[in-house]
């Protein structure tokens, strides 16, 4: 098994390196690709030093079995043919192909079987906010069909990449030192603030980030689920949080919901308010799971349920989900 990472130097690319080693992913060779700026950079992997090769339109992917790509949508679109033409499966973290009918959009806990049909040898990794949400929604859907969802996200700076995390860190120091915070990556100062604006606004008043949650959830869940999202950037480094309200076809009790979450793949429940125990991003960054807490009935709707989730945006929200897709494909014999 020969594996490639495209976009190695980015926050998600670096997480791919960590996760592939952490999970001892079955492979004989790992090849790192990046932009002309990143070419030549060296990274440690399993005690060896690997050097980033410049991504080019050549035969470098001839013997690659799986390519994890996270270098932006334009790069994924430009190089998809080059990457897949010799049979490599491209598991793409960008938004380039997520809504293409001939590209499955996969969260293994929800729709792993969608990997079986790859007309273009491409699998799309969903947006981080969608991944975290549908892992939790799947547990509830298995109890009673979810008709609609309202979700508010509390998104970490990591969603804007390494530069977003760096900007938050610098701004916090500037605020402490009484200096005027530098604002480059985000629309406004993020330190000591929250920004109700992630990605760009569309004509209907929702941002692209919010429309991703609407469109991607329907494709992954394979249902007519209606999702209304409000996506907010908050001054946290790595893990995204979400308040999720669902309306189901039939009432679900808190006990039923808790049992469903506790049995569900990829979920850990932290829900003991009397002991001040609930998921918090500061303490859950770097973990694999989607953490669920604050489970309670909607007081205004017998078919309503509200809960809180936290998950690491770079791990389960991006790199881990992609690696889990590859692990499923190997286990299912879809990649040999
Ligand atoms: C963000 N979900 O958090 C977007 C992209 N990763 O900025």
Boltz pocket constraint, residues with backbone or C-beta under 6 A from the ligand:
constraints:
  - pocket:
      binder: B
      contacts: [[A, 127], [A, 128], [A, 129], [A, 155], [A, 156], [A, 158], [A, 159], [A, 160], [A, 198], [A, 199], [A, 209]]
      max_distance: 6.0
